[in-house]
Amino acid sequence: MFAAQELATAVQEDLALTVLVFNNRAYGNVLRDQRTRYDNRIIGALLDNPSFVALAQVFGIAAERVTSPEALKGVLAAALGSGKPALIEVEIARGSEVSPWEFIHPAH
């Protein structure tokens, strides 16, 4: 939701932009840190999201929801090949995300 307004820009400028929303129903990094660093005290990290498919469609963008890597492959290929703005909502399990820190600051 940090850049939802950019969906309007993609339509206005007719950008061939494909947006992937990995929906884990949480602020995943915040939730992970609250669990691991703050003794599992959770506040403000669990979300009741809107339908991102419906949100995209309101902007006039083709959108689909997928629940598996296998389903993503074909939907992503179609979106990339459309030459139009598209959004794909990928449902993932809460807590399944991987910490980015080991990739941002690898151990030497």
Secondary structure, 3 states (H helix, E strand, C coil): CCCCCHHHHHHHCCCCCEEEEEECCECHHHHHHHHHHCCCCCCCCECCCCCHHHHHHHCCCEEEEECCHHHHHHHHHHHHHHCCCEEEEEECCCCCCCCCHHHHCCCC
